[in-house]
Amino acid sequence: MIRYALIFAAAALPASVQAQPADVMSEISALIDARSGESAKTARQLWEWAEVGYQEQKSSDLLKQSLKTNGFKITSGVAGIPTAFTAEYGKGGPVIAILAEYDALPGINQDSLATRSPIEGKGAAHACGHNLFGAGSVEAAIAVSKWLEKTGTPGRVRLYGTPAEEGGSGKVYMVRAGLFNDVDIALHWHADDENSAAARTTLANRSAKFRFRGTSAHAAGAPEKARSALDGVESFNMMINMMREHVPQQSRIHYVITEGGTAPNVVPDFAEVFYYVRHPDPVEVDAIWARLEDAARGAAMGTGTKVDWEVIHGNNPLLVNEPLAKMMDAKLRQVGGVTYTPDEQKFAEGIYASFDKPGHALGSQEQVQPYDVSLGYGSTDVGDVSYATPTVGLRTATWVPGTSAHSWQSSAASGMSIGFKGVQVAAKTLTLAAIELYTNPELRAEAKAEFDKARGPDYVYKSLLGDRDPPLDYRK
């Protein structure tokens, strides 16, 4: 497996990449603007459904129907996942993939308002903006298909409907199934509080549910007969919390107790804790993970319980491709940022007032951030795609500047016009990037050479989730 090296670099646009001609830029912008009502409707509908990983049946069907209506050939249920699909348009030429996500996050919900306003009875929300991701990628794919048809350019655009990015690693199973083997370049984007195509890599990660099993008894009347599964979980957690001092600096470990018993006077015979481990280098994830498993065994031994675990997901880090990243940065600068209406400004000011030390100022949504190469502390299954084919992405200001992902503030903006405007920026940028790639064989060759060099001559793909089947019930 490749060792991770962090390299900072200044932007220098490849000589082969030129600014898109004004007529092409104008045509693409007009096409996507004309469909803005449709994309906003799609984004809002996905936001309202807020379907969690591997349960996104309505969301998947909605995106497939939109693509089918526009002439795409749909293949459903790919890689053994009912809500995964591919949609292809065109013939011959390079294959440009566009990734689309549409799963929501459980355990948080929020109305599209500027104050904390949970929606009663709703157990999930698009707090990572995947409703926007799905809608924007579909709009880009449709725009590319219309450009291919009008110009007669040989090439295929293939949208990948990828479920369960949030802890389910849907794309990993699609990579394992060979679905990216004939792709020349993959494009993706994400909701954010800034506009940026800087080359930001991610952390590798792995997760598992650790399940402790003991013996129930009356907690007061017969405690000596019991062996508490919750004691196993808490002992395990204590050991891991002490271990945090003795792991590499860039590591991240988090957990949540998903089941701990039902009544204090019943010693629980079952308890479960859900763990994530992250590090920039997958080799280090493996090393930390081995210690995690040892701690689980020790906790079970010390509490007289038994333990087993199920690996739920695992992602490789994102492999940066600088020729592509610099090209995407140039296209984003052509498109520009997001401008608020007076009503949106009022909404943004309300959201902004809820932040503690926001990282961006109001107004920065109109700008494109400087290009650099950096380490991001999130994780994504796009990482595995980036080891299968040269991959590049961007982020747009779909949220109020200063917003963190996985928050009520991100969910609020993802369901209203600020989020929908970021969708337009993403769709235009992705479309211009795809056009550049279809018409610029020198850039494609440069990106492929960079990709081959980064992977190395002896590279062999390794999935961090092993050979398991997709965990279709992990959110149930």
HELIX and SHEET records of a PDB file:
HELIX    1   1 ALA A   22  ALA A   34  1                                  13    
HELIX    2   2 SER A   36  TRP A   49  1                                  14    
HELIX    3   3 GLN A   57  THR A   69  1                                  13    
HELIX    4   4 VAL A   78  GLY A   80  5                                   3    
HELIX    5   5 HIS A  130  THR A  151  1                                  22    
HELIX    6   6 GLY A  170  ARG A  176  1                                   7    
HELIX    7   7 PRO A  223  LYS A  225  5                                   3    
HELIX    8   8 ALA A  229  MET A  243  1                                  15    
HELIX    9   9 ARG A  244  HIS A  246  5                                   3    
HELIX   10  10 PRO A  282  THR A  303  1                                  22    
HELIX   11  11 GLU A  322  VAL A  335  1                                  14    
HELIX   12  12 PRO A  342  TYR A  352  1                                  11    
HELIX   13  13 SER A  364  GLU A  366  5                                   3    
HELIX   14  14 VAL A  382  SER A  386  1                                   5    
HELIX   15  15 TRP A  408  SER A  414  1                                   7    
HELIX   16  16 SER A  417  THR A  439  1                                  23    
HELIX   17  17 PRO A  441  ARG A  455  1                                  15    
SHEET    1   A 6 LYS A  73  SER A  76  0                                        
SHEET    2   A 6 PHE A  85  LYS A  91 -1                                        
SHEET    3   A 6 GLY A 155  GLY A 161 -1                                        
SHEET    4   A 6 VAL A  95  ALA A 100  1                                        
SHEET    5   A 6 ILE A 185  ASP A 192  1                                        
SHEET    6   A 6 THR A 391  ALA A 397  1                                        
SHEET    1   B 2 LEU A 105  PRO A 106  0                                        
SHEET    2   B 2 ALA A 124  ALA A 125 -1                                        
SHEET    1   C 2 ALA A 199  THR A 201  0                                        
SHEET    2   C 2 VAL A 373  LEU A 375  1                                        
SHEET    1   D 4 ARG A 252  GLU A 259  0                                        
SHEET    2   D 4 PHE A 270  HIS A 279 -1                                        
SHEET    3   D 4 ALA A 204  ARG A 213 -1                                        
SHEET    4   D 4 LYS A 306  ASN A 315 -1                                        
END                                                                             
